[in-house]
């Protein structure tokens, strides 16, 4: 595809930015919430409360991340229905995604005790931490239906090209969570259970607010609810198929990062801590580049629904341009200020020295990884999510694992080389699949 022939015009740039910046800001609120939880519980006299929130929160972060397909799978299909101005299907996808999220959430709630019994001992906590963490996770599990329904709502709003509602939802929910943290812990004298209860109440507040926004949008959207399609299992086939591929892709990525952390731990506490510090750089990268990935999902999905090839090319050219510019800016920031960022993140001298030693890998990461973020947005918007699954499995099994195996004598440098190669392989294999589809003009099949 020649981007010069289909260079995006000014309205396309404005549209991309109008969708990208709210998602960038909303992404930033998520780690801020974790910092507030840590700060509130960290002021209690006993350290085991902080440990309980840390390991309990990690379990739910991993668990919910695995079901992130409810957001991604909904976005692409909604964006295409939005492009076709198919109000009936927009309602059906919203209803089906909410039903699917609620069912999975209720299953997590019903299985909370065995899940807690299996997962917490794997973290190796002390007995007092284990007791408090068990109380924390038992309470947090009650929020599972709300969290997964919120994933579906966020995906629906992004597909409808209304990322400002997503920003309002995430910002207001996290603000409420912070206020409830202060009330329950400092006002009512609760401990880790207070932090868990604050999170659960905020999650249900987000669900109710999101449903209210949905109602307002649907009142302005032509169409009607087809209730039989919400009751027949066979009508869920397309949504389940899309989500199945995304689930495999996400679990593969989760296992890779878990393996990365475990291998760093085997090299000593300072290496483990240094890698944890440097992974915060990856969090910054994803927060920035995910904004353009979300814009790609929504706008590309709309062009597929409209079967507008020219607009498809202009949109992809625009999001590729701004993704590259953002990656260059991040690389420059990490190159010029990476050591200062490390100093802000840790006071431990040996961790600072170790993190600075491996900083060059992180400096290269934005330019190498930006294409995988962009292509994920493209494949979600076109609902070609099987490509995401296949390229991820290829990148993990045929690139990450072999490179890690060969470079073990290099220590942590070899581990980072394997991780960088994973992102490069995803970008290269995804680009090859993109070229195959584009050459056959298969996007609208």
Residue pairs with C-beta under 8 A, 6 or more apart in sequence:
1 313
1 316
1 438
3 313
3 317
3 320
3 321
5 313
6 310
6 313
6 314
6 317
7 314
7 317
8 16
8 314
8 315
8 317
8 318
8 321
9 314
12 314
12 315
12 318
13 318
13 322
15 295
15 299
16 292
16 295
16 299
16 315
16 318
16 319
16 322
17 295
17 322
18 163
19 158
19 161
19 163
19 291
19 294
19 295
19 298
19 299
20 163
20 291
20 292
20 294
20 295
20 322
21 291
22 163
22 164
22 166
22 167
23 158
23 163
23 166
23 167
23 290
23 291
23 294
23 295
24 287
24 288
24 290
24 291
25 167
25 171
26 163
26 166
26 167
26 169
26 170
26 171
27 286
27 287
27 290
27 291
28 287
29 170
29 171
29 174
30 170
30 174
31 283
32 174
33 174
33 177
33 178
34 57
36 177
36 178
36 181
37 53
37 57
37 181
37 195
37 199
38 50
38 53
38 54
40 181
40 182
40 185
40 186
40 195
41 49
41 50
41 53
41 185
41 191
41 192
41 195
42 50
44 50
44 185
44 191
46 128
48 126
48 128
48 129
48 132
49 132
49 191
49 192
51 125
51 126
51 129
51 132
51 133
52 125
52 129
52 132
52 133
52 135
52 136
52 192
53 133
53 136
53 192
53 195
53 196
55 120
55 123
55 125
55 129
55 133
56 120
56 133
56 136
56 137
56 140
56 192
56 196
57 136
57 140
58 123
59 116
59 119
59 120
59 123
59 137
60 137
60 140
62 254
62 258
63 108
63 115
64 147
64 148
64 151
65 250
65 254
66 247
66 250
66 251
66 254
67 101
67 104
67 148
67 151
67 247
68 151
68 246
68 250
69 242
69 243
69 246
69 247
69 250
70 97
70 100
70 101
70 104
70 148
70 151
70 152
70 155
70 243
71 151
71 152
71 154
71 155
71 158
72 155
72 246
72 297
72 380
72 385
73 97
73 155
73 239
73 242
73 243
73 246
73 380
73 385
74 93
74 97
74 151
74 152
74 155
74 156
74 159
74 239
75 155
75 156
75 158
75 159
75 294
75 297
75 298
75 301
75 380
75 381
76 159
76 242
76 297
76 301
76 380
76 381
76 382
76 383
76 385
77 93
77 159
77 238
77 239
77 242
77 301
77 383
78 90
78 93
78 94
78 155
78 156
78 158
78 159
78 160
78 301
79 158
79 159
79 160
79 161
79 297
79 298
79 299
79 300
79 301
79 302
79 304
79 305
79 381
80 301
80 302
80 304
80 305
80 381
80 383
81 89
81 90
81 93
81 159
81 305
82 90
82 159
82 160
82 161
82 301
82 302
82 305
83 301
83 302
83 303
83 304
83 305
83 306
83 308
84 305
84 306
85 222
86 223
86 305
87 218
87 221
87 222
87 223
87 224
88 223
88 224
88 226
89 223
90 160
90 218
90 221
90 223
91 218
91 223
91 224
91 225
91 226
92 225
92 226
92 229
92 230
92 235
93 156
93 159
93 239
94 152
94 156
94 214
94 218
95 225
95 229
95 230
96 229
96 230
96 235
96 236
96 239
97 152
97 155
97 156
97 239
98 149
98 152
98 153
99 230
100 152
100 236
100 239
100 240
100 243
101 145
101 148
101 149
101 150
101 151
101 152
102 145
102 148
102 149
104 144
104 148
105 144
105 145
105 146
105 147
105 148
105 149
106 144
106 145
108 115
108 141
108 144
108 148
109 141
109 142
109 144
109 145
112 137
112 138
112 141
112 144
113 138
115 137
115 141
116 134
116 137
116 138
116 141
119 137
120 130
120 133
120 134
120 137
121 130
123 133
125 133
132 191
132 192
132 193
133 192
135 192
135 193
135 196
136 192
136 193
136 195
136 196
137 196
139 193
139 196
139 197
139 200
140 196
140 199
140 200
142 200
143 199
143 200
143 203
143 204
146 200
146 203
146 204
146 206
146 207
147 203
149 207
149 210
150 169
150 203
150 206
150 207
150 210
153 169
153 207
153 210
153 211
153 214
154 166
154 169
154 170
154 210
156 214
157 163
157 165
157 166
157 169
157 210
157 213
158 166
158 294
158 297
158 298
159 297
159 298
159 301
160 217
160 298
161 298
161 299
161 302
162 217
163 294
163 295
163 298
165 210
165 213
168 209
168 213
169 206
169 209
169 210
169 213
170 206
172 205
172 206
172 209
173 202
173 203
173 205
173 206
173 209
174 202
176 201
176 202
176 205
177 198
177 199
177 202
180 197
180 198
180 201
180 202
181 194
181 195
181 198
183 198
184 190
184 194
184 195
184 197
184 198
185 191
185 194
185 195
188 194
190 197
228 235
229 235
242 383
242 385
245 385
245 386
245 388
245 389
246 385
246 388
246 389
248 389
248 392
248 393
249 385
249 388
249 389
249 392
249 393
252 389
252 392
252 393
252 396
253 392
253 396
255 396
256 396
256 400
256 419
256 422
260 275
260 415
260 418
260 419
261 272
261 275
261 276
263 404
263 415
264 271
264 272
264 274
264 275
264 412
264 415
265 271
265 272
267 411
267 412
270 350
270 351
270 354
271 354
271 411
271 412
273 346
273 348
273 351
273 354
274 351
274 354
274 355
274 357
274 358
274 412
275 358
275 412
275 415
277 342
277 345
277 346
277 351
277 355
278 355
278 358
278 359
278 361
278 362
280 345
281 334
281 338
281 341
281 362
281 365
282 362
282 365
284 330
285 327
285 330
285 365
285 366
285 369
286 373
288 326
288 330
289 323
289 326
289 327
289 366
289 369
289 370
289 373
289 374
290 373
292 319
292 322
292 323
292 326
292 373
292 374
292 377
293 319
293 323
293 373
293 374
293 376
293 377
294 377
295 319
295 377
296 315
296 316
296 319
296 374
296 377
296 378
296 380
296 381
297 377
297 380
297 381
298 381
299 315
299 319
299 381
300 312
300 315
300 316
300 377
300 378
300 381
300 382
301 380
301 381
301 382
301 383
303 309
303 311
303 312
303 315
304 312
304 381
304 382
304 383
304 443
304 444
307 444
309 441
309 443
309 444
312 443
316 378
319 374
319 377
320 374
323 370
323 371
323 373
323 374
324 370
326 366
326 370
327 366
327 367
327 369
327 370
328 366
328 367
330 366
331 363
331 364
331 366
331 367
334 341
334 359
334 362
334 363
334 366
335 363
338 356
338 359
338 362
338 363
339 356
339 359
342 352
342 355
342 356
342 359
343 352
345 355
346 352
346 355
354 412
358 412
358 413
358 416
361 413
361 416
361 417
361 419
361 420
364 420
365 420
365 423
368 420
368 423
368 424
368 427
369 423
369 424
369 427
370 427
371 426
371 427
371 430
371 431
372 423
372 426
372 427
372 430
375 426
375 427
375 430
375 431
375 434
376 388
376 430
378 384
378 434
379 385
379 387
379 388
379 430
380 388
382 443
384 433
384 437
387 430
387 433
388 430
390 433
391 425
391 426
391 429
391 430
391 433
392 426
394 425
394 429
395 422
395 425
395 426
395 429
396 422
398 425
399 418
399 421
399 422
399 424
399 425
400 418
400 419
400 421
400 422
400 425
401 418
403 414
403 417
403 418
403 421
404 414
404 415
404 418
406 414
407 413
407 414
407 415
407 417
407 418
408 414
410 417
436 442
437 443
